[in-house]
Amino acid sequence: MPRKLFGTDGIRGRANQEPMTATTALSVAMAAARLFRRGEHRHRVVIGKDTRLSGYLLEPALTAGFIAQGMDVILLGPLPTPAVAMLTKSLRADLGVMISASHNQYADNGIKLFAPDGQKLSDDLEEQIERLMEDQDQELAGSDALGKASRLEDALGRYVEFVKGTFPCGQRLDGMKIVIDCANGAAYKAAPTVLWELGAEVIPVAVQPDGRNINDRCGATHTDLMRETVLLHGADVGISLDGDADRLIMADEKGNVIDGDQLMALIAQAWAKQGRMKGGKLVTTVMSNLGLERFLKTIGVGMVRTNVGDRYVVEAMREQGCNIGGEQSGHMVLNDYSTTGDGLLTALQVLAVIGEAKKPASQVCRLFEPVPQLLKSVKVSRDVMNDPAFLAAIKSAEGTLNGSGRLLVRKSGTENLIRVMAEGDDQALVQKVVGDLTAMIAA
C-alpha cells in the first residue's frame, strides 16, 4: 500500500483541512496506540506541541484517541521537538507525539511520532499505522480500561536541566552577549532560560507567541531579525531557532550568517581534535555544500551523504557508527546527547568552541569558503519528475556540470514543490543550469 499520510517528517498539512483535522488526528492516535500497546503494563504516551493556534484543535483529538485505546496521556505543553523525544525515553513512555509543522507558517501543522527510545518512526512503522487506520473494526478499550490524561508540570525544567548538562563541564557563558531568536515558537521559554542560567547576557527576540506569529519574519528561515539585533546591540553571537527548535542558524558579531554546513564543520573539527568523533565521518545530506566536503578532507574526516531529511541522517549515523550528522538547513543531530535534531543543544556546542578559542565568532566559525550554490523551489501541479523531456534536461545539465559541480533535483517531502539545486566553481554556469530547469518546470 503506498503511503498517503506520512512524509519525510511525519504528517503535515493545512490546519483544519485534511489531513490536519481532528478526525484524522483521532484516527492516527488510535492506530498508533494499537501498534504500540505491547505487554500488560499501563501504557502511556507523551504529547508536546509548539505555539500554533491549531495545537488547541489537534492536542485534544490525539488525547481522545489514545485514551479510547487505553493509553494514559502525559501533556507537556509547548516544548521543542527534541524535548519531546528526550522525555519519551526519560519517562519510559510507549510513544511520543509532537504537534508541529516546524518552520512552516502558523496555518500549517503536523504530527511527528517517536518510538519508546526517542527515535522517529521508521517508514515501516508509519505504513503499519496507516494500514491500521483503514481498519473499520477498531478495538476500543473497555469502559473500565480507558486511559487518563495528566499534565507534567516540570516538563520545561526537566528539558532545561538536560540541555545545560550537555555544556562542557567547567565552562560558562559569562561575559558573552547572545541574541536568541525563538521564532515565537516552542523554545520561547527554554532557550533564553538555558543561556541566562549558564551566565550569558541574553537578548531575546520573537518570544511572544500569539498562536499566529510563529516563524513570521523571524526564526531560522528568516534570519534578518537575528542578524539586525546582533548589530544593534553589539552582541558576540546570534542564535536563531525555528518553530519547533530542532533547527539552528547562527550569526557572528558582524551579522554574517553561519549556516548548518559551517556549524557541522566547526563541531566536527573540535570533536576530532578532542578524540570524540565516532566513525571518522560526518553524515549530511545531498544538499550540503561541496566546500564542506573539501574542508573535511583537509582534517582527515570522511563524509556520507543521504537523502534530505534528518530521519535519513539518523539512520545513516546508526549504520556508520557516527555521532555527528545534520543538514545545511540547520538540523543537526549529536547522538551522544539526543536522538533527533536539537537547535539549542547544538548552539551550546558551538558556543563552547567559541568560548574556548577566546576569539570573535567571525574568526572561529567560518572554516571554509562555500562554492557557489543556488537553490530554487518551484510550485508544481503536475508530475514533472516522470516527464521524459524534463528527465532528459536533467541529464544534460548534469553533463554540463560534470567535474566542476553537482546538480540535485528533488520533490519536497512536505510541500508541493520541486527543488532544484546546483553548485560548482563557475557561478555563471550554476545560475544558467538552475534557471533553465526551473523555467522548464514553471512552463
C-alpha positions as CSV (number, residue, x, y, z in Angstrom):
1,M,0.0,0.0,0.0
2,P,1.5,3.4,-0.9
3,R,2.0,5.7,2.0
4,K,-0.5,8.6,1.8
5,L,-0.2,10.5,5.1
6,F,3.4,10.4,6.3
7,G,6.0,12.5,4.5
8,T,9.7,12.8,5.3
9,D,8.9,14.4,8.7
10,G,5.6,13.0,9.9
11,I,2.2,14.2,8.7
12,R,1.8,17.8,7.7
13,G,-0.8,20.0,6.1
14,R,-3.1,23.0,6.4
15,A,-4.7,23.1,9.8
16,N,-8.4,22.0,9.9
17,Q,-8.1,20.6,6.4
18,E,-7.3,17.0,5.6
19,P,-5.1,15.5,6.8
20,M,-4.7,18.0,9.6
21,T,-8.2,17.6,11.1
22,A,-9.4,16.5,14.5
23,T,-10.9,13.4,12.8
24,T,-7.6,12.3,11.3
25,A,-5.6,13.1,14.5
26,L,-8.0,10.9,16.4
27,S,-7.6,8.1,13.9
28,V,-3.8,8.4,13.9
29,A,-3.7,8.3,17.7
30,M,-6.0,5.2,17.9
31,A,-3.9,3.4,15.3
32,A,-0.6,4.3,16.8
33,A,-1.9,3.2,20.2
34,R,-2.9,-0.2,18.9
35,L,0.6,-0.6,17.3
36,F,2.5,0.4,20.5
37,R,0.4,-1.4,23.1
38,R,2.8,-4.2,23.9
39,G,2.6,-6.2,27.1
40,E,0.3,-5.9,30.1
41,H,1.7,-2.8,31.7
42,R,-0.1,0.5,31.9
43,H,0.8,2.2,28.6
44,R,1.4,5.9,28.3
45,V,2.2,8.5,25.6
46,V,3.7,12.0,25.9
47,I,2.3,14.8,23.8
48,G,4.1,18.1,23.2
49,K,3.3,21.0,20.8
50,D,4.6,24.3,19.5
51,T,2.7,27.6,19.8
52,R,0.4,27.3,16.8
53,L,-3.3,28.1,17.3
54,S,-4.3,24.8,15.8
55,G,-2.4,23.0,18.6
56,Y,-5.6,23.5,20.6
57,L,-7.5,21.6,17.9
58,L,-5.1,18.6,17.5
59,E,-4.0,18.1,21.1
60,P,-7.4,17.1,22.5
61,A,-8.2,15.0,19.4
62,L,-5.0,13.0,19.8
63,T,-5.6,12.7,23.6
64,A,-9.1,11.3,23.0
65,G,-7.7,8.7,20.6
66,F,-5.1,7.5,22.9
67,I,-7.5,7.4,25.9
68,A,-10.0,5.4,23.8
69,Q,-7.3,2.8,23.3
70,G,-6.5,2.6,27.0
71,M,-3.3,4.7,27.0
72,D,-2.6,7.3,29.6
73,V,-1.6,10.7,28.2
74,I,1.0,13.0,29.6
75,L,0.6,16.5,28.3
76,L,3.9,18.5,28.1
77,G,2.5,21.8,26.7
78,P,4.7,24.0,24.4
79,L,8.2,22.4,24.2
80,P,10.8,21.9,21.5
81,T,10.6,18.7,19.4
82,P,13.9,17.4,20.9
83,A,12.4,17.8,24.4
84,V,9.5,15.5,23.4
85,A,12.0,12.9,22.1
86,M,14.0,13.1,25.3
87,L,11.1,12.9,27.6
88,T,9.6,10.0,25.7
89,K,12.7,8.0,26.6
90,S,13.2,9.5,30.0
91,L,9.7,8.9,31.2
92,R,9.7,5.3,29.8
93,A,6.7,6.2,27.6
94,D,5.5,3.8,24.9
95,L,5.1,6.6,22.4
96,G,5.9,10.3,21.9
97,V,4.0,12.8,19.8
98,M,5.0,16.3,18.7
99,I,2.4,18.6,17.2
100,S,4.3,21.0,14.9
101,A,4.9,22.0,11.3
102,S,8.4,23.0,12.2
103,H,9.5,26.1,10.1
104,N,6.1,26.4,8.2
105,Q,3.8,29.3,8.9
106,Y,1.1,29.1,11.6
107,A,-1.7,28.0,9.2
108,D,0.0,24.6,8.8
109,N,0.5,22.0,11.4
110,G,1.9,18.5,11.7
111,I,2.2,15.3,13.8
112,K,5.5,13.7,14.5
113,L,5.7,10.3,16.3
114,F,8.6,9.0,18.4
115,A,9.2,5.4,19.5
116,P,10.0,4.5,23.1
117,D,13.7,5.0,22.5
118,G,13.1,8.6,21.4
119,Q,13.8,7.8,17.7
120,K,11.5,8.9,14.9
121,L,9.4,6.1,13.5
122,S,10.7,4.1,10.5
123,D,8.9,4.0,7.2
124,D,7.7,0.5,8.0
125,L,6.1,1.5,11.3
126,E,4.4,4.5,9.7
127,E,3.0,2.3,7.0
128,Q,1.6,-0.1,9.7
129,I,-0.1,2.9,11.3
130,E,-1.7,3.8,8.0
131,R,-3.0,0.3,7.5
132,L,-4.4,0.2,11.0
133,M,-6.2,3.5,10.2
134,E,-8.0,1.8,7.4
135,D,-9.3,-0.9,9.7
136,Q,-13.0,-0.3,10.3
137,D,-13.2,-2.6,13.2
138,Q,-11.4,-0.6,15.8
139,E,-10.7,-2.5,19.0
140,L,-11.6,0.1,21.7
141,A,-10.7,-0.3,25.4
142,G,-13.4,-1.3,27.7
143,S,-15.1,1.3,29.9
144,D,-13.1,0.2,32.9
145,A,-9.8,0.3,30.9
146,L,-9.9,3.8,29.5
147,G,-6.8,5.9,29.7
148,K,-6.5,9.2,31.6
149,A,-4.7,12.5,30.9
150,S,-2.4,14.5,33.2
151,R,0.0,17.4,32.7
152,L,3.7,17.1,33.5
153,E,4.2,20.4,35.4
154,D,8.0,20.2,35.4
155,A,8.5,19.3,31.7
156,L,10.2,22.6,30.9
157,G,12.5,22.4,33.9
158,R,13.5,18.8,33.0
159,Y,14.4,19.9,29.5
160,V,16.3,23.0,30.7
161,E,18.5,20.9,33.0
162,F,19.0,18.2,30.4
163,V,20.3,20.7,27.8
164,K,22.5,22.6,30.4
165,G,24.1,19.2,31.3
166,T,25.4,18.9,27.7
167,F,27.5,22.0,28.0
168,P,31.2,21.2,28.7
169,C,31.9,20.8,32.5
170,G,33.6,23.8,34.0
171,Q,32.7,26.2,31.1
172,R,30.4,29.1,31.4
173,L,29.0,31.8,29.1
174,D,29.9,34.7,31.5
175,G,30.8,37.8,29.6
176,M,29.2,36.7,26.4
177,K,26.3,38.7,24.9
178,I,24.0,36.5,22.9
179,V,20.9,37.3,20.8
180,I,18.4,34.4,20.8
181,D,15.6,34.4,18.2
182,C,13.0,31.8,19.2
183,A,10.7,32.2,16.2
184,N,7.7,32.8,18.6
185,G,7.8,29.0,18.8
186,A,8.3,26.1,21.1
187,A,11.6,27.3,22.7
188,Y,10.4,30.7,23.7
189,K,10.8,29.9,27.4
190,A,13.5,27.2,27.3
191,A,16.2,28.8,25.2
192,P,16.6,32.2,27.0
193,T,16.4,30.4,30.3
194,V,19.3,28.0,29.4
195,L,21.5,30.7,28.1
196,W,20.9,33.0,31.1
197,E,21.5,30.3,33.7
198,L,24.8,29.4,32.0
199,G,25.9,33.0,32.6
200,A,25.2,34.8,29.3
201,E,23.8,38.3,28.8
202,V,20.7,37.3,26.8
203,I,18.8,39.5,24.3
204,P,15.7,37.5,23.4
205,V,13.6,38.3,20.3
206,A,10.5,36.6,18.9
207,V,9.5,35.3,22.4
208,Q,5.9,36.5,22.5
209,P,3.8,33.8,20.7
210,D,0.2,34.6,20.0
211,G,-0.7,31.5,18.0
212,R,-0.3,33.1,14.7
213,N,3.2,34.7,14.6
214,I,5.3,31.5,14.7
215,N,8.1,31.8,12.1
216,D,6.6,35.1,10.9
217,R,9.6,37.1,9.7
218,C,11.7,35.5,12.4
219,G,13.5,32.3,13.2
220,A,16.0,30.1,11.4
221,T,14.3,30.6,8.0
222,H,14.1,34.4,8.3
223,T,17.4,35.4,9.9
224,D,17.3,39.2,9.3
225,L,15.8,39.9,12.7
226,M,18.5,37.9,14.5
227,R,21.3,39.5,12.4
228,E,20.0,43.0,12.8
229,T,19.6,42.6,16.6
230,V,23.2,41.4,16.8
231,L,24.4,44.5,15.2
232,L,22.1,46.8,17.1
233,H,23.2,45.5,20.5
234,G,26.8,44.7,19.6
235,A,26.3,41.1,20.6
236,D,29.0,38.5,20.3
237,V,26.8,36.0,18.5
238,G,23.2,35.3,17.4
239,I,21.2,32.2,17.6
240,S,18.1,31.6,15.6
241,L,15.8,28.6,16.1
242,D,12.8,27.5,14.1
243,G,9.2,27.0,15.3
244,D,9.9,23.6,17.0
245,A,13.5,24.4,17.8
246,D,15.1,21.4,16.0
247,R,16.8,23.7,13.5
248,L,19.6,26.2,14.2
249,I,21.2,29.0,12.2
250,M,23.7,31.4,13.8
251,A,25.3,34.8,13.1
252,D,28.7,36.1,14.1
253,E,29.3,39.5,15.7
254,K,29.3,41.2,12.2
255,G,25.9,39.8,11.4
256,N,27.1,37.2,9.0
257,V,25.1,34.1,8.8
258,I,26.7,30.8,9.9
259,D,24.7,28.0,8.3
260,G,24.4,24.3,9.1
261,D,27.4,23.4,7.0
262,Q,29.7,25.7,8.8
263,L,28.3,24.7,12.2
264,M,28.9,21.0,11.4
265,A,32.4,21.7,10.2
266,L,33.2,23.5,13.4
267,I,31.8,20.8,15.7
268,A,33.4,18.0,13.6
269,Q,36.8,19.7,13.8
270,A,36.5,20.3,17.5
271,W,35.4,16.8,18.3
272,A,38.0,15.3,16.0
273,K,40.8,17.2,17.9
274,Q,39.3,16.0,21.2
275,G,39.1,12.4,20.1
276,R,35.3,12.4,20.5
277,M,34.3,11.9,16.9
278,K,33.0,8.4,16.2
279,G,33.1,6.6,12.9
280,G,35.6,9.1,11.4
281,K,32.8,10.6,9.3
282,L,30.2,13.3,9.2
283,V,26.8,12.4,7.9
284,T,25.0,15.0,6.0
285,T,22.6,15.3,3.0
286,V,22.9,15.8,-0.7
287,M,22.2,19.5,-0.1
288,S,25.4,20.2,1.8
289,N,28.0,22.4,0.0
290,L,30.9,20.9,-1.8
291,G,33.1,23.3,0.2
292,L,32.2,21.4,3.3
293,E,33.2,18.1,1.7
294,R,36.6,19.6,0.6
295,F,37.2,21.0,4.1
296,L,36.5,17.7,5.9
297,K,39.2,16.0,3.7
298,T,41.8,18.5,4.9
299,I,41.2,17.5,8.5
300,G,41.0,13.8,7.8
301,V,37.3,13.4,8.3
302,G,35.1,11.5,5.8
303,M,31.6,12.5,4.6
304,V,28.5,10.4,4.0
305,R,25.6,12.0,2.1
306,T,22.0,10.9,2.5
307,N,18.6,11.9,1.1
308,V,17.1,15.1,2.5
309,G,15.5,14.6,6.0
310,D,17.0,14.2,9.4
311,R,15.5,10.8,9.7
312,Y,17.7,9.6,6.9
313,V,20.7,11.3,8.5
314,V,20.0,9.5,11.8
315,E,19.6,6.1,10.0
316,A,23.0,6.6,8.3
317,M,24.6,7.7,11.6
318,R,23.5,4.4,13.2
319,E,24.7,2.3,10.3
320,Q,28.1,4.1,10.1
321,G,28.6,4.3,13.8
322,C,28.9,8.1,13.6
323,N,27.9,10.7,16.3
324,I,27.7,13.9,14.2
325,G,25.2,14.5,11.4
326,G,23.0,17.2,10.0
327,E,21.7,19.3,7.2
328,Q,22.8,22.6,5.7
329,S,19.4,24.0,6.7
330,G,20.3,23.7,10.3
331,H,19.0,20.3,11.5
332,M,21.9,18.8,13.4
333,V,22.0,15.6,15.3
334,L,24.6,14.9,18.0
335,N,23.6,11.5,19.1
336,D,25.9,11.4,22.1
337,Y,23.2,13.6,23.6
338,S,20.0,13.4,21.6
339,T,18.1,11.1,19.2
340,T,16.9,14.0,17.0
341,G,17.9,17.5,15.9
342,D,18.2,20.0,18.8
343,G,19.0,23.6,17.9
344,L,19.6,24.8,21.4
345,L,21.8,21.8,22.3
346,T,23.9,22.3,19.1
347,A,24.2,26.0,19.8
348,L,25.8,25.2,23.2
349,Q,28.4,23.1,21.5
350,V,29.3,25.9,19.1
351,L,29.4,28.5,22.0
352,A,31.7,26.2,23.9
353,V,34.2,26.2,21.0
354,I,33.9,30.0,20.6
355,G,34.4,30.5,24.3
356,E,37.4,28.2,24.5
357,A,39.1,29.9,21.5
358,K,38.6,33.3,23.1
359,K,38.3,34.8,19.6
360,P,35.4,36.5,17.8
361,A,32.8,34.2,16.2
362,S,33.7,35.6,12.8
363,Q,37.3,34.1,13.2
364,V,36.1,30.8,14.7
365,C,33.0,29.8,12.7
366,R,33.9,30.3,9.1
367,L,36.2,27.3,8.3
368,F,35.7,27.1,4.6
369,E,34.6,29.1,1.6
370,P,31.4,27.7,0.1
371,V,31.4,27.1,-3.6
372,P,28.7,29.0,-5.4
373,Q,25.4,27.2,-4.8
374,L,21.9,28.1,-5.9
375,L,18.6,26.6,-4.8
376,K,15.3,27.4,-6.2
377,S,11.9,26.0,-5.4
378,V,9.0,25.9,-7.9
379,K,5.4,25.1,-7.2
380,V,4.0,22.3,-9.3
381,S,0.6,20.9,-10.2
382,R,1.8,18.1,-12.5
383,D,4.2,15.1,-12.2
384,V,7.3,16.7,-13.9
385,M,9.6,14.1,-12.3
386,N,8.2,11.5,-14.7
387,D,8.3,13.8,-17.7
388,P,10.8,12.3,-20.3
389,A,11.7,15.7,-21.6
390,F,12.4,17.1,-18.1
391,L,14.5,14.0,-17.2
392,A,16.5,14.5,-20.4
393,A,17.1,18.1,-19.5
394,I,18.4,17.0,-16.0
395,K,20.8,14.5,-17.6
396,S,22.0,17.2,-20.0
397,A,22.6,19.7,-17.1
398,E,24.5,17.0,-15.2
399,G,26.8,16.6,-18.2
400,T,27.3,20.3,-18.3
401,L,28.5,20.4,-14.6
402,N,30.5,17.2,-14.9
403,G,33.7,17.5,-12.9
404,S,33.1,21.0,-11.7
405,G,30.0,20.7,-9.5
406,R,26.8,18.9,-8.6
407,L,23.1,19.0,-9.5
408,L,20.2,17.9,-7.4
409,V,16.5,17.9,-8.4
410,R,14.0,16.6,-5.9
411,K,10.4,16.8,-4.9
412,S,9.8,18.3,-1.4
413,G,8.6,15.8,1.2
414,T,6.4,18.4,3.0
415,E,5.3,20.8,0.3
416,N,4.0,20.7,-3.3
417,L,7.4,21.9,-4.7
418,I,10.2,20.8,-6.9
419,R,13.6,22.0,-5.6
420,V,16.5,22.5,-8.0
421,M,20.0,22.9,-6.5
422,A,23.2,23.3,-8.4
423,E,26.7,24.1,-7.2
424,G,30.1,24.5,-8.7
425,D,33.2,26.6,-9.1
426,D,31.6,28.5,-12.1
427,Q,28.8,30.7,-10.7
428,A,27.5,31.7,-14.1
429,L,27.2,28.1,-15.1
430,V,25.4,27.3,-11.9
431,Q,22.9,30.1,-12.4
432,K,22.2,29.0,-16.0
433,V,21.6,25.4,-15.1
434,V,19.2,26.2,-12.3
435,G,17.5,28.9,-14.4
436,D,16.9,26.6,-17.4
437,L,15.5,23.8,-15.3
438,T,13.2,25.9,-13.1
439,A,11.8,27.7,-16.3
440,M,11.0,24.3,-17.7
441,I,9.1,23.3,-14.6
442,A,7.2,26.5,-14.5
443,A,6.2,26.4,-18.2
